Amino acid sequence: MGGRGGRPASPEEGARARALPAPSPDKDGGLCDAISFPVLEGRGGRAAFTLDRHFRQYGRLDIYGLA
């Protein structure tokens, strides 16, 4: 199988993830979500195809794949 290889988060992206506010009681995202959002935005992403409800809870991305 081909495909694009992943690239680890940069120190700056990690710092932005750590700076995100802690989840409120109605949002239960974890570390993977916290890192995904600043990495996606920092690399120019504005939309995601996902079935992960945490991306919709984040509220700053156009989400495809969830009704």
C-alpha positions, 0 to 999 in steps of 0.5 A: 500500500502506498500513501503519504507518510506522517510527520510528527508534531513540531515543538511549536505545534505541541506547545499550542496543543498544551495551551488549549484550554482543558476540556469542559465537562461537556467535551471529553477529547483527549491528548490525540485530539488536542494535538490534532487540532493545532497540527491540522490548522498550523499546516493549513487544514481547514476541514476534516473527514472524520467520524470523531465527534471531538472535531465537531466539538472543537468548532473551528473546522469544517467537518465532513463525515458526521451528520 
